Amino acid sequence: MQSISAAFRARPLARAFTSRPVDGFVGAVGNTPLIRLKKLSEQTGCNIVAKSELQNPGGSVKDRAALGVVTDAEKRGLLKPGGTVVEGTAGNTGIGLAHVCRARGYRCVIFMPNTQSQEKIDLLRMLGAEVHPVPAVAYEHPQNYNHQARDFAKTLPNAIWTDQFDNTANADAHYRTTGPEIWEQTEGKVDAFICATGTGGTLAGIGRALKERSDGKTQVWLADPPGSVLYSYISSGGKLTERSGGSITEGIGQGRITNNLGTFVKSIDGALSIPDEKSIAMLYDLLDTEGLYLGASSALNVVAVFELAKKLGPGKTIATILCDGAYRYQSRLFSKKWLQAKGLESAIPEHLRKYAVLD
């Protein structure tokens, strides 16, 4: 029987069409490619594969959650034609929602922490969304961006707060689509899956789908950036600690167990903590060796899948998620001044620093 790695190498240069024409933006969400990362696979003796969610029509994995929560609200009669969709988001879910709202004819209002990249804020406004950047405060604070979104939605007729963190329609979208796609694309031979989590929807939905299809044999791991409590929560057997510190990554890491993550957290097999230094080095390495122009959360996921491959040993097929591209973060990630200010320039191998072309 042909191995999975041989099958990847034997494929033609052009990717085959997978469907007939689809119905607009909504019909184009999902069915993204699964990319074999050649260098890391060769270094570990594993098949390291990454679901290229940056190839969704809105440019990120969050297109799936955005479509999932909106269609769920429509089905339940909570959102009617001409209504308003309100969300608190670190960026990509808002971008996905703005696209879906344009396609469906809804008004879109986004509350977001004022720590997010200007590229994301500008894109949201270009897509017609109303954007309210607010101070970044803890979830427990009444002025947290999620609570402000919730309270704003209550003041409007025919409006919903999509509540991406605790609305399990988010995880269900990945359970119904992303997880089964990975299973099919690996021909049911996926030994492990790992990714970071913010809302918990991607990890929980994919994890549940893969566990069910493999009769529990597929391991599902969580990757965590600095400043998040989830690594310590998983590693300690369920003890939440106070959140402290931060990360260059956006939209991942968490200080609590969301409802989405709560649907699956007891089934998680392990967790890895990934420092920013490794993420930024991997981001530049992937550009140099694979031609992949990725955001920091995608790079963190690749560090995590590489580390997990080394931990599990050769011969395994291990999957992760490429959340989005670097286009929404390039003014930071490829800026010499920004890298120096964050103390990360030295983490990038000298021969790769040529890609930091912005002052």
C-alpha positions, -999 to 999 in steps of 0.1 A, spaced: 0 0 0 13 34 -9 24 55 21 7 88 28 41 106 23 45 89 -10 10 98 -20 17 135 -13 49 134 -33 32 117 -63 5 142 -67 7 165 -98 17 201 -95 -19 213 -102 -44 206 -74 -76 190 -88 -109 208 -86 -129 193 -57 -164 206 -66 -187 223 -90 -192 261 -88 -203 271 -53 -229 296 -42 -211 328 -34 -189 335 -3 -208 312 19 -205 282 -5 -167 288 -7 -160 283 30 -143 250 39 -128 222 18 -93 237 22 -61 219 12 -41 198 36 -4 207 31 24 183 39 53 202 54 83 186 37 113 198 58 97 191 92 84 157 80 118 147 68 134 159 101 110 139 122 103 109 101 66 117 104 40 130 80 34 165 93 3 180 76 -13 214 80 -49 224 71 -45 256 51 -74 276 65 -59 308 52 -74 296 18 -109 302 30 -125 331 11 -122 354 40 -86 344 46 -88 325 79 -101 296 99 -126 319 115 -147 319 84 -161 286 95 -171 298 130 -186 330 116 -207 311 91 -216 285 118 -229 309 144 -249 330 119 -266 301 102 -274 286 136 -291 319 146 -310 319 114 -322 283 119 -333 291 154 -352 322 143 -330 346 163 -318 365 132 -342 378 106 -335 396 72 -321 430 77 -309 422 112 -277 431 131 -248 408 140 -227 420 170 -195 403 182 -165 408 204 -135 396 185 -97 398 183 -100 402 146 -104 372 123 -139 362 136 -150 397 129 -136 396 94 -154 364 88 -186 378 102 -182 410 81 -180 388 49 -209 366 59 -230 397 68 -223 413 34 -233 381 17 -264 377 38 -275 413 40 -269 420 77 -254 449 95 -222 440 113 -209 456 145 -175 446 160 -161 453 195 -124 445 197 -94 450 220 -73 481 210 -42 459 210 -50 443 176 -32 451 144 -42 481 123 -45 458 92 -73 439 109 -92 471 119 -88 487 85 -100 455 67 -131 453 89 -140 488 81 -134 482 44 -158 453 46 -185 477 59 -184 467 96 -188 492 124 -157 488 146 -153 498 182 -117 493 195 -119 493 233 -93 490 261 -80 454 266 -92 443 300 -97 409 316 -128 389 309 -140 394 345 -140 432 339 -175 446 330 -158 467 302 -143 436 285 -149 438 247 -171 407 248 -194 422 275 -196 455 256 -207 436 225 -233 416 244 -247 448 260 -248 467 228 -268 439 210 -294 440 238 -302 476 228 -311 468 192 -342 451 177 -336 420 155 -300 417 166 -278 389 179 -246 388 199 -229 358 183 -209 350 215 -181 331 197 -164 320 230 -194 303 246 -218 297 217 -211 260 209 -223 265 173 -187 275 168 -173 241 178 -201 224 160 -191 240 127 -156 224 130 -172 191 142 -193 190 110 -167 203 85 -130 207 94 -126 175 114 -142 152 88 -122 169 61 -89 162 79 -100 126 84 -108 122 47 -77 139 35 -55 116 56 -75 86 45 -83 80 82 -47 77 92 -42 107 115 -24 97 147 -26 131 164 -39 166 160 -26 197 178 -35 235 177 -37 265 199 -71 278 210 -88 311 218 -125 304 217 -119 266 218 -141 259 189 -115 247 164 -98 223 188 -130 210 204 -148 205 171 -120 189 152 -109 169 183 -144 154 188 -147 145 151 -113 128 150 -118 109 183 -152 96 172 -139 84 138 -108 68 152 -126 51 182 -105 73 205 -71 64 189 -63 98 175 -45 119 202 -56 155 205 -32 180 221 -35 217 229 -7 242 221 -5 274 242 12 307 239 28 327 268 3 345 290 -24 318 287 -35 294 314 -45 264 293 -12 246 293 -10 247 331 -47 237 333 -42 206 312 -9 197 327 -21 200 363 -52 180 357 -76 209 359 -63 237 381 -68 272 368 -41 297 376 -41 335 373 -33 348 338 -1 368 335 22 379 308 15 381 271 24 369 236 29 383 201 3 360 188 -33 373 183 -66 356 190 -52 326 208 -45 319 245 -71 321 272 -77 328 309 -107 305 314 -124 274 300 -149 286 275 -181 267 268 -167 256 234 -135 242 249 -156 228 278 -173 204 253 -140 186 248 -115 196 275 -117 163 294 -107 144 262 -75 164 255 -45 141 257 -18 167 266 -6 202 261 26 220 250 37 255 259 53 274 229 74 305 236 73 334 212 109 330 203 102 296 187 71 309 170 88 339 153 118 317 142 94 292 127 74 319 109 106 330 91 117 295 85 84 285 69 86 315 46 122 305 36 118 267 32 81 262 23 72 295 7 44 299 33 36 335 44 19 329 78 7 347 109 22 341 143 -6 318 155 0 295 125 37 295 132 30 285 168 9 256 156 37 244 134 62 246 162 37 226 183 32 199 156 69 196 151 75 192 189 47 167 191 61 147 162 94 144 180 76 134 212 55 107 195 82 93 173 86 84 136 60 70 113 31 91 127 7 114 108 2 145 128 -20 174 118 -24 211 127 -41 243 115 -26 272 95 -50 298 109 -42 327 85 -15 344 65 9 372 75 -9 398 54 -29 411 85 3 414 106 31 423 82 36 458 96 47 441 129 61 407 121 84 420 93 94 452 110 130 455 124 119 481 150 90 460 162 111 428 165 138 447 184 112 463 207 98 428 215 133 414 220 127 389 192 152 398 165 179 376 180 154 346 180 154 347 141 184 329 126 208 354 110 203 341 75 166 346 77 166 382 89 167 394 53 129 389 53 125 417 79 123 443 52 103 470 71 119 496 92 
